């Protein structure tokens, strides 16, 4: 009888947990997805930490051997540290110590209302991050807006950046030929347009997923608007800075990127004489995530040169 009761309670608990999980997936699928990508990093050995920089709480992950050469990767607009989770394992396996900060306003970092979210101020936070962790010189990579940020750091603090990697990077003076308001979609149609820009053959999303993505987008829209306003002003473009770079530079680009088209990567390659460019066929703006496997060998080879 006791054994039967135990089995009954175990079954009841399992059914309750299953039901609770289904409700959570229905109500907050974005949180479930983010939790999964965070779990992927943690299971691969990542440690989650926070550090205070200029009175702003900044979250970051670190993984890989403590004695490994340090690599700092900076995410893009509306992104977060976990979005590197498909590329990072290749770097860890190659022996690198990888740091993944969440920029202020994104991921698990603080969203201070009085912060500008401009390229120069975000770059200042990343330099402060290096100082806080005692990282004198690192290999550094940036994706999209993150690429713009690391270009500025490499130009203004060349002694801190040993090698530079730019993934589908922004930064050049170029007016987008698409509606930048799509970065904060207000309805399902705009979200579909954004997905079409971000990736070739985007998956069809269920209505409950769309609803939660739009809810999350609305919550964080003010940060995106402030960052976009600064970037689109043209004040901080890097056209004149790139020819000054002296460190080795790897440019990685998805061949069908519609957010930052390949011609921008080719222009960066021309402006940086010592750079090398790798074009990943069939990949879009999310290449470091969706095309990590074909990207990784070239990245590892570059870092080990």
C-alpha positions as CSV (number, residue, x, y, z in Angstrom):
1,X,0.0,0.0,0.0
2,X,2.9,2.4,0.9
3,X,4.6,1.6,-2.3
4,X,1.4,2.3,-4.3
5,X,1.0,5.6,-2.5
6,X,4.6,6.6,-3.4
7,X,4.0,5.7,-7.0
8,X,0.8,7.7,-7.0
9,X,2.5,10.8,-5.6
10,X,5.4,10.5,-8.0
11,X,3.0,10.2,-10.9
12,X,1.0,13.2,-9.6
13,X,4.1,15.3,-9.3
14,X,5.3,14.3,-12.8
15,X,1.9,15.3,-14.2
16,X,1.9,18.6,-12.3
17,X,5.4,19.4,-13.5
18,X,4.4,18.5,-17.1
19,X,1.4,20.7,-16.9
20,X,3.3,23.6,-15.4
21,X,6.0,23.3,-18.1
22,X,3.3,23.4,-20.8
23,X,1.8,26.5,-19.3
24,X,5.2,28.2,-19.1
25,X,6.0,27.3,-22.7
26,X,2.6,28.7,-23.8
27,X,2.8,31.9,-21.7
28,X,6.6,32.7,-21.9
29,X,8.2,30.7,-24.8
30,X,10.9,33.4,-25.2
31,X,12.0,32.9,-21.5
32,X,12.0,29.1,-22.1
33,X,14.2,29.5,-25.2
34,X,16.6,31.8,-23.4
35,X,16.8,29.5,-20.4
36,X,17.7,26.6,-22.8
37,X,20.5,28.6,-24.4
38,X,21.8,29.6,-21.0
39,X,21.7,26.0,-19.9
40,X,23.7,25.0,-23.0
41,X,26.5,27.4,-21.9
42,X,26.4,26.3,-18.3
43,X,26.5,22.6,-19.2
44,X,29.5,23.3,-21.4
45,X,31.4,24.7,-18.4
46,X,30.5,28.4,-18.5
47,X,30.5,30.3,-15.2
48,X,28.0,33.2,-14.9
49,X,29.3,36.4,-13.1
50,X,28.5,40.1,-12.7
51,X,30.9,43.0,-12.4
52,X,30.1,46.7,-11.7
53,X,31.5,49.1,-14.3
54,X,30.9,52.8,-14.1
55,X,28.1,52.0,-11.6
56,X,26.4,49.7,-14.0
57,X,26.0,46.0,-13.3
58,X,27.3,44.0,-16.2
59,X,26.7,40.3,-16.6
60,X,29.2,38.0,-18.3
61,X,30.0,34.3,-18.9
62,X,33.5,32.9,-18.9
63,X,34.5,29.4,-20.1
64,X,37.5,27.5,-21.2
65,X,40.9,26.8,-19.6
66,X,42.1,29.4,-17.1
67,X,45.5,29.4,-18.8
68,X,44.1,29.8,-22.3
69,X,44.6,32.9,-24.4
70,X,41.7,35.3,-23.6
71,X,39.1,36.0,-26.3
72,X,36.3,38.6,-25.7
73,X,33.2,38.4,-27.9
74,X,30.8,41.3,-28.1
75,X,27.2,40.7,-29.2
76,X,25.0,43.0,-31.4
77,X,21.9,45.1,-31.2
78,X,19.0,43.4,-29.4
79,X,21.2,40.4,-28.8
80,X,22.9,38.9,-25.7
81,X,25.9,36.8,-24.6
82,X,24.1,33.5,-25.1
83,X,23.8,34.1,-28.8
84,X,27.5,33.0,-29.2
85,X,26.7,29.6,-27.7
86,X,27.1,27.7,-31.0
87,X,30.5,29.2,-31.9
88,X,32.1,29.2,-28.4
89,X,32.5,25.4,-27.9
90,X,34.9,25.3,-30.9
91,X,37.0,28.0,-29.3
92,X,37.0,26.3,-25.9
93,X,38.0,23.0,-27.5
94,X,40.9,24.8,-29.2
95,X,42.1,25.9,-25.7
96,X,40.9,29.5,-25.5
97,X,39.5,31.3,-22.5
98,X,36.3,33.0,-23.7
99,X,34.6,35.9,-22.1
100,X,31.0,36.8,-23.2
101,X,29.7,40.1,-21.7
102,X,26.2,41.3,-21.9
103,X,26.3,45.0,-22.9
104,X,24.4,47.4,-20.7
105,X,20.7,47.3,-21.8
106,X,20.9,43.7,-23.0
107,X,20.8,40.1,-21.7
108,X,21.2,39.9,-18.0
109,X,23.0,43.2,-17.6
110,X,21.4,46.3,-16.1
111,X,19.3,48.8,-18.2
112,X,20.2,52.2,-16.7
113,X,17.7,54.8,-17.8
114,X,20.4,57.5,-18.0
115,X,22.8,55.6,-20.2
116,X,23.2,56.7,-23.9
117,X,23.5,53.2,-25.4
118,X,25.7,54.8,-28.0
119,X,28.7,53.1,-29.7
120,X,31.3,55.2,-27.8
121,X,29.7,54.6,-24.4
122,X,29.2,50.9,-25.0
123,X,32.9,50.7,-26.1
124,X,33.8,52.4,-22.9
125,X,32.0,49.8,-20.9
126,X,33.9,47.0,-22.7
127,X,37.2,48.6,-22.0
128,X,36.1,49.0,-18.4
129,X,35.2,45.3,-18.4
130,X,38.8,44.5,-19.5
131,X,40.2,46.6,-16.7
132,X,37.9,45.1,-14.1
133,X,39.0,41.6,-15.0
134,X,42.6,42.5,-15.4
135,X,42.7,41.6,-19.1
136,X,45.7,43.6,-20.4
137,X,45.5,42.4,-24.0
138,X,43.0,40.1,-25.7
139,X,41.8,38.8,-29.0
140,X,38.4,40.5,-29.6
141,X,35.5,39.8,-31.8
142,X,32.2,41.6,-32.4
143,X,29.0,40.8,-34.3
144,X,26.9,43.4,-36.1
145,X,26.7,46.4,-33.6
146,X,29.3,44.6,-31.5
147,X,31.6,44.7,-34.5
148,X,31.2,48.4,-34.6
149,X,32.0,48.6,-30.9
150,X,35.2,46.5,-31.1
151,X,36.4,48.5,-34.2
152,X,36.3,51.6,-32.0
153,X,38.1,49.9,-29.2
154,X,40.8,48.5,-31.5
155,X,41.3,52.0,-33.0
156,X,41.4,53.9,-29.7
157,X,43.1,51.2,-27.5
158,X,45.3,49.2,-30.0
159,X,47.5,48.0,-27.2
160,X,44.5,46.1,-25.7
161,X,43.6,44.2,-28.9
162,X,46.0,41.6,-30.2
163,X,43.7,40.3,-33.0
164,X,40.4,41.6,-34.2
165,X,37.4,39.6,-35.6
166,X,34.4,41.3,-37.3
167,X,31.3,39.2,-37.9
168,X,28.7,40.7,-40.3
169,X,29.7,44.0,-38.7
170,X,28.2,47.4,-38.8
171,X,30.2,50.6,-38.5
172,X,30.7,52.1,-42.0
173,X,28.8,55.1,-43.2
174,X,25.9,53.5,-45.0
175,X,22.2,54.2,-44.9
176,X,20.2,51.0,-44.5
177,X,17.9,50.2,-47.4
178,X,15.5,48.5,-45.0
179,X,13.1,49.9,-42.4
180,X,15.2,50.1,-39.1
181,X,11.9,50.3,-37.1
182,X,11.6,46.5,-37.8
183,X,14.2,46.0,-35.0
184,X,11.3,46.7,-32.6
185,X,8.4,44.9,-34.4
186,X,4.9,46.0,-33.4
187,X,2.9,43.2,-35.0
188,X,3.3,39.8,-36.6
189,X,3.8,41.2,-40.1
190,X,6.7,43.3,-39.0
191,X,8.2,40.4,-37.1
192,X,8.0,38.3,-40.3
193,X,9.7,41.1,-42.3
194,X,12.5,41.2,-39.6
195,X,13.1,37.5,-39.7
196,X,13.3,37.6,-43.5
197,X,16.0,40.2,-43.2
198,X,17.9,38.3,-40.5
199,X,18.1,34.9,-42.1
200,X,17.4,33.0,-45.3
201,X,14.4,30.6,-45.0
202,X,13.2,31.7,-41.5
203,X,11.1,29.2,-39.6
204,X,7.3,29.7,-39.4
205,X,6.5,30.8,-35.9
206,X,3.4,29.8,-33.9
207,X,1.0,32.5,-32.8
208,X,1.8,32.1,-29.1
209,X,5.5,32.5,-29.8
210,X,4.9,35.6,-31.9
211,X,2.9,37.1,-29.1
212,X,5.7,36.6,-26.5
213,X,8.4,37.9,-28.9
214,X,6.3,41.1,-29.5
215,X,5.8,41.5,-25.7
216,X,9.5,41.2,-25.1
217,X,10.3,43.5,-28.0
218,X,7.9,46.2,-26.6
219,X,9.5,45.9,-23.1
220,X,13.0,46.6,-24.5
221,X,12.1,48.9,-27.4
222,X,13.4,52.1,-25.6
223,X,16.9,50.7,-25.5
224,X,16.9,49.7,-29.1
225,X,15.5,53.1,-30.1
226,X,18.2,55.0,-28.2
227,X,21.0,52.8,-29.7
228,X,19.6,53.1,-33.2
229,X,19.2,56.8,-32.9
230,X,22.8,57.2,-32.0
231,X,24.1,54.8,-34.7
232,X,22.0,56.4,-37.5
233,X,23.2,59.9,-36.6
234,X,26.5,59.0,-38.5
235,X,28.6,60.6,-35.7
236,X,30.5,57.5,-34.8
237,X,31.2,55.7,-38.2
238,X,34.5,54.0,-38.5
239,X,35.4,54.6,-42.2
240,X,38.4,56.8,-41.2
241,X,39.4,54.6,-38.3
242,X,39.8,51.3,-40.2
243,X,42.9,52.1,-42.2
244,X,44.7,53.0,-39.0
245,X,44.3,49.5,-37.6
246,X,47.6,47.6,-37.4
247,X,46.6,44.3,-35.7
248,X,45.6,41.2,-37.8
249,X,41.9,41.4,-38.7
250,X,39.6,38.6,-39.7
251,X,36.3,39.6,-41.4
252,X,33.6,36.9,-41.5
253,X,30.4,37.5,-43.5
254,X,27.3,35.6,-44.5
255,X,27.0,35.8,-48.3
256,X,23.2,36.6,-48.2
257,X,23.3,39.0,-45.2
258,X,20.5,41.6,-45.8
259,X,21.1,43.7,-42.6
260,X,24.7,44.4,-43.3
261,X,25.2,43.3,-46.9
262,X,28.4,41.6,-48.1
263,X,29.6,44.8,-50.0
264,X,30.1,46.4,-46.6
265,X,32.4,43.5,-45.5
266,X,34.3,43.9,-48.8
267,X,34.7,47.6,-48.2
268,X,36.1,46.9,-44.7
269,X,38.5,44.4,-46.3
270,X,39.8,47.1,-48.7
271,X,40.1,49.7,-45.9
272,X,42.2,47.3,-43.7
273,X,45.2,46.3,-45.8
274,X,46.2,43.5,-43.4
275,X,42.8,42.0,-43.1
276,X,41.5,38.7,-44.5
277,X,37.9,38.0,-45.4
278,X,35.9,34.7,-45.3
279,X,32.5,34.6,-46.9
280,X,30.1,31.9,-45.6
281,X,27.9,30.8,-48.5
282,X,24.2,30.7,-48.0
283,X,24.3,32.4,-44.5
284,X,22.6,35.6,-43.4
285,X,23.2,38.1,-40.7
286,X,23.0,35.4,-38.0
287,X,26.0,33.5,-39.4
288,X,27.9,33.2,-36.1
289,X,24.9,31.4,-34.7
290,X,23.4,29.5,-37.6
291,X,26.6,28.8,-39.5
292,X,29.0,28.3,-36.5
293,X,30.3,25.0,-37.8
294,X,31.7,26.3,-41.2
295,X,32.9,29.5,-39.5
296,X,34.8,27.9,-36.6
297,X,37.8,26.4,-38.4
298,X,38.7,29.7,-40.0
299,X,38.3,31.5,-36.7
300,X,40.4,29.0,-34.8
301,X,43.1,29.1,-37.5
302,X,43.2,32.9,-37.4
303,X,43.5,33.0,-33.6
304,X,46.3,30.4,-33.6
305,X,48.4,32.1,-36.3
